């Protein structure tokens, strides 16, 4: 019962984490890859377990191997704890830089001056990314 309850939460956590650690222009590819492997597992998983039951001497061995796979994936997901905050900060900084460049490009008629992003960031602090996300309204105010 506990395994069934806890396994249901994995999908939303993985998807929200993937969205927070992927640049906006790469999210489509990242989610396509995630869904490809997710669907691949759903489609071939039962056939693979049936093959293991038949060739490994019973259901218990086959399902134990399946549970070991879940445990391995859980350990890998748990290891994200040490990297996800840095990855989110990297994405936040990259999006902020893109917004600053976009704003400067529009205000100079398409020409972006050669200044460091740190200087621009300090000059344009009101255009920073807030709450780990950028809404359509926030992006549109730069145009």
C-alpha positions in Angstrom: 0.0 0.0 0.0 2.7 2.5 1.0 4.7 1.8 -2.3 1.6 2.4 -4.3 0.8 5.7 -2.6 4.4 6.9 -2.8 4.9 5.9 -6.5 2.1 8.2 -7.6 3.9 11.3 -6.5 7.0 10.6 -8.6 5.6 11.9 -11.9 4.5 15.4 -10.8 7.8 15.9 -8.9 9.9 14.8 -11.8 8.0 17.1 -14.2 8.1 20.1 -12.0 11.8 19.6 -11.3 12.5 19.2 -15.1 10.7 22.5 -15.8 12.6 24.4 -13.1 16.1 23.1 -14.3 15.6 23.4 -18.1 16.0 26.6 -20.1 12.7 27.7 -21.7 13.9 27.1 -25.3 15.0 23.5 -24.3 11.9 22.5 -22.3 10.1 21.0 -25.3 13.0 18.7 -26.1 13.4 17.8 -22.4 9.7 16.9 -22.0 9.7 15.0 -25.3 12.6 12.9 -24.1 10.9 12.3 -20.7 7.6 11.3 -22.2 9.3 9.0 -24.7 11.1 7.1 -22.0 8.0 7.1 -19.8 5.8 5.8 -22.6 8.5 3.3 -23.6 8.5 1.9 -20.0 4.7 1.7 -19.8 4.5 -0.1 -23.1 7.4 -2.6 -22.8 7.4 -2.9 -19.0 4.6 -5.4 -18.8 6.1 -7.5 -21.6 9.5 -7.4 -20.0 8.0 -8.5 -16.6 6.1 -11.3 -18.4 9.3 -12.4 -20.0 11.2 -12.4 -16.7 8.4 -14.4 -15.0 8.7 -17.0 -17.7 12.5 -17.2 -17.9 13.5 -16.5 -14.3 11.5 -19.1 -12.5 8.5 -17.3 -11.2 6.7 -14.1 -10.3 8.5 -13.4 -7.1 12.0 -13.1 -8.7 10.6 -11.1 -11.6 8.8 -8.6 -9.3 11.8 -8.3 -7.0 13.9 -7.3 -10.0 11.2 -4.8 -10.9 11.2 -3.3 -7.3 15.0 -3.1 -7.4 14.7 -0.9 -10.5 12.3 1.3 -8.6 14.7 1.6 -5.7 17.6 2.4 -8.1 15.5 5.2 -9.7 14.5 6.5 -6.3 18.1 6.7 -5.2 18.9 8.6 -8.4 15.9 11.0 -7.8 17.1 11.5 -4.2 20.6 12.4 -5.4 19.0 15.4 -7.2 18.8 17.0 -3.7 22.5 18.0 -4.0 22.2 19.6 -7.5 18.7 20.9 -8.1 19.1 24.3 -6.3 22.3 25.1 -8.3 20.6 24.1 -11.5 17.5 26.2 -10.8 19.8 29.2 -10.0 21.7 28.7 -13.3 18.4 28.7 -15.2 17.1 31.7 -13.3 20.3 33.6 -14.1 20.2 32.6 -17.8 16.6 33.7 -18.2 17.3 37.0 -16.4 20.2 37.6 -18.8 18.1 36.8 -21.8 15.4 39.3 -20.6 18.0 42.0 -20.0 19.5 41.4 -23.5 16.0 41.4 -25.0 15.1 44.7 -23.3 18.4 46.3 -24.4 18.0 45.0 -27.9 14.6 46.7 -28.2 15.6 49.9 -26.5 18.7 50.3 -28.9 16.8 49.4 -32.0 18.3 45.9 -32.3 21.9 46.9 -31.4 23.2 45.5 -28.1 26.1 47.4 -26.6 29.2 45.5 -25.4 28.8 45.6 -21.6 29.1 42.9 -19.1 25.8 41.2 -18.0 26.8 41.9 -14.4 26.7 45.7 -15.1 23.4 45.4 -16.9 22.0 43.3 -14.2 22.8 46.0 -11.6 21.3 48.7 -13.8 18.1 46.8 -14.6 17.3 45.2 -11.3 13.6 45.8 -11.7 13.6 43.4 -14.7 14.8 40.4 -12.7 13.1 37.0 -12.6 10.8 36.6 -9.6 9.6 33.5 -7.8 11.6 31.1 -10.1 9.3 31.8 -13.1 8.7 34.3 -15.8 5.1 34.9 -16.9 3.9 36.0 -20.3 3.0 39.4 -18.8 6.5 39.9 -17.5 8.1 39.1 -20.8 5.6 41.3 -22.7 6.5 44.3 -20.6 9.9 44.3 -22.2 8.6 44.6 -25.7 
